[in-house]
Amino acid sequence: MTDLAGPAGNVTFHRERQWGHGTFRGHRHTIALEFVGGAKVTAAEAFIVAFPAHEFGLADVLVAEAAVVHVDRDLRPAPSTLVTICILTLETA
Protein backbone atom coordinates (compact mmCIF):
# COMPACT_ATOMS: atom_id res chain seq x y z
CA MET A 1 0.00 0.00 0.00
CA THR A 2 2.78 2.44 0.81
CA ASP A 3 4.37 1.76 -2.57
CA LEU A 4 1.08 2.84 -4.16
CA ALA A 5 0.61 5.97 -2.02
CA GLY A 6 4.31 6.83 -2.13
CA PRO A 7 5.68 9.64 0.02
CA ALA A 8 2.57 11.74 -0.71
CA GLY A 9 0.33 9.88 1.76
CA ASN A 10 0.83 9.87 5.52
CA VAL A 11 -0.81 7.11 7.57
CA THR A 12 -2.84 8.83 10.30
CA PHE A 13 -4.80 5.81 11.56
CA HIS A 14 -4.51 2.01 11.49
CA ARG A 15 -6.79 -0.48 13.21
CA GLU A 16 -6.46 -4.23 12.86
CA ARG A 17 -9.17 -6.67 13.95
CA GLN A 18 -9.31 -10.42 13.65
CA TRP A 19 -12.15 -11.94 11.68
CA GLY A 20 -12.95 -15.39 10.48
CA HIS A 21 -15.18 -18.41 10.44
CA GLY A 22 -14.71 -22.07 11.21
CA THR A 23 -12.85 -22.62 7.94
CA PHE A 24 -10.74 -19.47 7.68
CA ARG A 25 -9.00 -16.79 9.70
CA GLY A 26 -7.86 -13.34 8.76
CA HIS A 27 -7.71 -9.67 9.66
CA ARG A 28 -9.59 -6.52 8.77
CA HIS A 29 -7.30 -3.51 8.43
CA THR A 30 -8.79 -0.03 8.43
CA ILE A 31 -6.26 2.60 7.43
CA ALA A 32 -6.52 6.37 6.92
CA LEU A 33 -4.04 8.22 4.73
CA GLU A 34 -3.78 11.99 4.58
CA PHE A 35 -2.55 13.83 1.50
CA VAL A 36 -1.87 17.57 2.07
CA GLY A 37 -0.91 20.07 -0.64
CA GLY A 38 -1.75 20.47 -4.31
CA ALA A 39 0.57 17.81 -5.79
CA LYS A 40 -0.20 15.38 -2.96
CA VAL A 41 -3.95 15.83 -3.46
CA THR A 42 -3.42 14.92 -7.11
CA ALA A 43 -1.53 11.82 -5.93
CA ALA A 44 -4.51 10.99 -3.67
CA GLU A 45 -6.85 10.95 -6.66
CA ALA A 46 -4.53 8.52 -8.47
CA PHE A 47 -4.35 6.37 -5.32
CA ILE A 48 -8.17 6.26 -5.05
CA VAL A 49 -8.46 4.99 -8.63
CA ALA A 50 -5.61 2.46 -8.45
CA PHE A 51 -6.05 1.02 -4.95
CA PRO A 52 -8.97 -1.43 -5.48
CA ALA A 53 -7.10 -3.22 -8.29
CA HIS A 54 -3.67 -3.12 -6.64
CA GLU A 55 -1.79 -6.44 -6.50
CA PHE A 56 -0.51 -7.02 -2.97
CA GLY A 57 2.63 -9.13 -2.61
CA LEU A 58 2.18 -10.37 0.96
CA ALA A 59 3.72 -13.63 2.17
CA ASP A 60 1.28 -16.15 3.71
CA VAL A 61 -1.65 -13.74 3.24
CA LEU A 62 -4.36 -13.51 0.60
CA VAL A 63 -6.09 -10.17 0.15
CA ALA A 64 -9.79 -11.02 -0.06
CA GLU A 65 -10.92 -7.42 -0.54
CA ALA A 66 -9.34 -4.00 -0.82
CA ALA A 67 -11.64 -1.00 -0.97
CA VAL A 68 -11.70 2.75 -0.55
CA VAL A 69 -14.48 3.23 2.02
CA HIS A 70 -14.41 7.00 2.57
CA VAL A 71 -12.88 10.11 1.01
CA ASP A 72 -12.90 13.52 2.70
CA ARG A 73 -11.70 16.48 0.65
CA ASP A 74 -10.97 19.92 2.14
CA LEU A 75 -9.58 23.14 0.71
CA ARG A 76 -8.82 25.07 3.90
CA PRO A 77 -6.34 25.88 5.26
CA ALA A 78 -4.58 23.94 2.45
CA PRO A 79 -5.90 21.46 -0.10
CA SER A 80 -6.08 18.03 1.53
CA THR A 81 -7.64 14.63 1.02
CA LEU A 82 -8.18 12.02 3.72
CA VAL A 83 -8.65 8.53 2.27
CA THR A 84 -9.92 5.65 4.41
CA ILE A 85 -9.34 2.15 3.09
CA CYS A 86 -10.27 -1.32 4.27
CA ILE A 87 -8.24 -4.44 3.53
CA LEU A 88 -9.57 -7.92 4.38
CA THR A 89 -6.86 -10.57 4.53
CA LEU A 90 -6.98 -14.34 4.84
CA GLU A 91 -4.17 -16.37 6.40
CA THR A 92 -2.88 -18.98 3.97
CA ALA A 93 -0.26 -20.64 6.17
C-alpha positions in Angstrom: 0.0 0.0 0.0 2.8 2.4 0.8 4.4 1.8 -2.6 1.1 2.8 -4.2 0.6 6.0 -2.0 4.3 6.8 -2.1 5.7 9.6 0.0 2.6 11.7 -0.7 0.3 9.9 1.8 0.8 9.9 5.5 -0.8 7.1 7.6 -2.8 8.8 10.3 -4.8 5.8 11.6 -4.5 2.0 11.5 -6.8 -0.5 13.2 -6.5 -4.2 12.9 -9.2 -6.7 14.0 -9.3 -10.4 13.6 -12.2 -11.9 11.7 -12.9 -15.4 10.5 -15.2 -18.4 10.4 -14.7 -22.1 11.2 -12.9 -22.6 7.9 -10.7 -19.5 7.7 -9.0 -16.8 9.7 -7.9 -13.3 8.8 -7.7 -9.7 9.7 -9.6 -6.5 8.8 -7.3 -3.5 8.4 -8.8 0.0 8.4 -6.3 2.6 7.4 -6.5 6.4 6.9 -4.0 8.2 4.7 -3.8 12.0 4.6 -2.6 13.8 1.5 -1.9 17.6 2.1 -0.9 20.1 -0.6 -1.7 20.5 -4.3 0.6 17.8 -5.8 -0.2 15.4 -3.0 -4.0 15.8 -3.5 -3.4 14.9 -7.1 -1.5 11.8 -5.9 -4.5 11.0 -3.7 -6.8 11.0 -6.7 -4.5 8.5 -8.5 -4.4 6.4 -5.3 -8.2 6.3 -5.0 -8.5 5.0 -8.6 -5.6 2.5 -8.5 -6.0 1.0 -5.0 -9.0 -1.4 -5.5 -7.1 -3.2 -8.3 -3.7 -3.1 -6.6 -1.8 -6.4 -6.5 -0.5 -7.0 -3.0 2.6 -9.1 -2.6 2.2 -10.4 1.0 3.7 -13.6 2.2 1.3 -16.2 3.7 -1.7 -13.7 3.2 -4.4 -13.5 0.6 -6.1 -10.2 0.1 -9.8 -11.0 -0.1 -10.9 -7.4 -0.5 -9.3 -4.0 -0.8 -11.6 -1.0 -1.0 -11.7 2.7 -0.5 -14.5 3.2 2.0 -14.4 7.0 2.6 -12.9 10.1 1.0 -12.9 13.5 2.7 -11.7 16.5 0.7 -11.0 19.9 2.1 -9.6 23.1 0.7 -8.8 25.1 3.9 -6.3 25.9 5.3 -4.6 23.9 2.5 -5.9 21.5 -0.1 -6.1 18.0 1.5 -7.6 14.6 1.0 -8.2 12.0 3.7 -8.7 8.5 2.3 -9.9 5.6 4.4 -9.3 2.2 3.1 -10.3 -1.3 4.3 -8.2 -4.4 3.5 -9.6 -7.9 4.4 -6.9 -10.6 4.5 -7.0 -14.3 4.8 -4.2 -16.4 6.4 -2.9 -19.0 4.0 -0.3 -20.6 6.2 
